Amino acid sequence: MLLALYTCILWLSTGGLWTVQAQDPTADVCMCMSNHHRDLAPNNVDFAFGLYKHLVASAPGKNVFLSPVSISMALAMLSLGARGDTRTQILQSLGFNLTETSEVGVHQSFWNLHQLLRESDTSLEMTMGNVLFINQSLELQDSFSADTKRYYELDALATDFQDLARASRQINEYIKNKTHGKIVDLFSELDSPAMLILVNYIFFKGTWAHPFDQESTREDNFYVNETTLVKVPMMFQSSEIKHLNDQVLPCQLVQLDYMGNGTVFFILPDKGKVDTVINALNRNTIQRWSDSLTSGHVDLYIPKVSISRAYDIGSLLEDMSIADLLYNQANFSGIAQGVQLKVSKALYHLTSSHGVEG
């Protein structure tokens, strides 16, 4: 039997790096969630940069952007129904040392991260959720149903996969509603029946703490790569901004703030040094940048863009040592009763735009 894994994100502000922090770190619940978030963060950051570098290598010369937390959360959910080597392989690929972290601790950390991102600040509009479209004839294992609901607030919706057109419409309408109409037609039409389709979605909308000046937006040159030049609307602001002219890596960067607790890095590599900067991206680099930023007056030009991408990440997962996930030897006997499931597809869809307001 086939199981399809999909993850999608709508990012209405930027495809950069961003963080969200608890608004009241003195509250007991926030301290608890923050601690669990810190436990998860190093693993998720390592997984994120590993996935990003694989994606860049697989699509040379093309724009790449992703939401690693969407993919890692979907895989962690799937691990609740995996057994034996398949479960171990999934969790280890996410960076967890199972001799140091219990499986319950892994899923509790994801739950706390989910709550932190969703509730940390009312100035940031975010919707994050998970849904399982399940064949009407399939009966989920009680433990899988309970654990995915507890840790990931997973909704399970009965679906008639014998009618592919109707099933596609049901999934598309659900995702469209959850992403405020910004992600439409996730499927033009399913190409084969499935037993389960697991979808993770994120809607994020932030407003710049210091918006760009609409009157100053002008058409200007933007280099997609070293040889491709395009005309784009270039936003401009001249203000006090946290920035860094890196003396270790050949790049400059700025940090912009959203209303509330969100932040984003924009990184400008020196000419011809994009690969050098990408290869050096890791959690230590990000921490060093955060610690080294200084505030000063900056004339900042950033292109106003809107990008939509869809990836088949199955081959990337295989390259990242999750080979069993995509083959017949995968053991997902903990998901449903009386059937042998395997992952038939692992697709990823993301839409991103940022403008003068956010």
Summary of the structure (lengths in Angstrom):
residues: 358
radius of gyration: 20.9
end to end distance: 43.6
largest distance: 64.6
contacts: 1110
relative contact order: 0.22
helix: 35%
strand: 31%
